Amino acid sequence: MKFAGIGALILMLSCKSYTIPTESFREQMRKTKTSTMKDVKVNNPLTFGDISYAANNINRILVEDKNGNETYLNNSGSIEMRVTHKNGKKYIMYFDTVILENDTLKGGRSRFIQSLQRQIPMDSIAKIEVQDGGKKFNYQN
């Protein structure tokens, strides 16, 4: 049990995290709406078959590394987004499910249970981080 915890910690630390300033995020998400979502399929790493869901239309994300340098991160089924509220609470969603509607961030928390959605008012957000979680969710053609 101890080794599993250490392994998980090493995996989390090895994933490169980026931040997205709130205003940059708002600008990048400006064209994402429920009506512009596209149907995608990702492989299911736990079983055979695919998982279908609606994804946003963003191909790449403008992010900042830990030194404040801007770079692009390609959007994929394994990009995770961590939102920190001003009160310190943190929530995780899959970036490709995230849209911005009426100044509210909406996104999926699970690939397996599509109904697990989160809605977060933009004015309550202190920090937005993204990283490739290393999960084997790859888009299927």
N, C-alpha and C positions, 0 to 999 in steps of 0.2 A: 504494500500500500504506500509506503514511504517513497519507493522508487517511482511509482506512477505519478505522485505529486511533484516530485523533482523533475520528471520528464515533461510534465505539462508546463511547469514553470519555465524550463529551458526553451520549450517550443514557443511560449508566449513572448519571451524576451528576444527570441531570434527573429520574430516577425517585425519588419520595419514599419513603424507607424509614421503617419503624416498628419498634419493639421490642415484644416481649411478655415480661414477666417470667416466669420459669420456673414459679412457683407459679400465676400467672394462666393460663398456657398449660395447665398440668395440670388446673386446674378447668374451663376451657372445653372441653377434650378429653375430659372425664370420661365423656361419653355416646357417644363414637365408638368403634365396634367393627366388626369385619369384618361382623357380622350386620346392622348398621344402615347399611351402605353402600348407595348408590343408583346405578343404572346411568344414565350420562349420555353425551351425544355433544357433541363440540366440532368446529367446522370445522377442516379441515386447511389452514393457510395456504400450505403448499408445493405441494399438489395439489388436485384436486377430490375431493370426498367428505368423510366425517366420520371422527373417531377416537372409538371407544367405550371406556369404562373405568368402573371403580367409583369413586365420589366420596363423601367424608364428608358428613354431614348438617348441617354448620354453615352458617348463612346469612350471619352476619357475625361479625367478629373484634374483640374489644376489644384495642386496641393503644395504645402511647404514642408521641407524636411526639418529636422531638429535645429538646424543652423539658420532657418528662415529663408533658405534658397528655394525658389519655385521650380517645380518639375511637374510632369504629367504622369498620372497613373491610369492605365487602361482599365476601364470598367469590366467586371466579369462577375460570374456567379459566386465567386469566393471572396469578394471585397466586403469587409465588415465595416460598419460605421458605429462609432461610440459617441454618444451625445452626453455631455455633462451639463446638468442644469445649474443655475446660479445657486441653488441650495446644496449642491454637491452630489446629488443623486446621478447615477450613470445608467444609461440605457443603450442596448446594442440592437442594431438592425442590419439587414443586408442592404448594401448601398443600391444595388440595381432595382430594389423595390421602392425606393424613396421618391416621393414627389413633394412639391410645395404647392399647397392650395390655400388661398385666403390667409396667407401668413402663418399657416400651420404645416409643420413637417409631418408627413404620414409615411409609414414604412412597415415592412414585414419583419417580424422577430424570429420566424421559423420557416424553414423550407418544407417541413413535414406537416405542419398544421397551418394552413393558409389563413385561417381566421385570426391568428394571433397578430394583430396589428397594433401599432403604437401611434399616437397622435401627440405632437409636442408643439406648443406655441413657440414661434421663433424668438419672441422677446424673453422667454425663460431660459434660453440657451446661453451658457457661458463659454463652451468649447466644443468643437467638432473635430473628431479624429477619424482617420480611415486607415485600414491596413488589409493586406491580403492575408486572411486568416489561415491560409494553408490547407483549407478544406478542399476536397477533390470535387467541387461542383464545377463542371465544365459544360459550356453550352453545347447542345447537340444540334446538328443540322437537320 
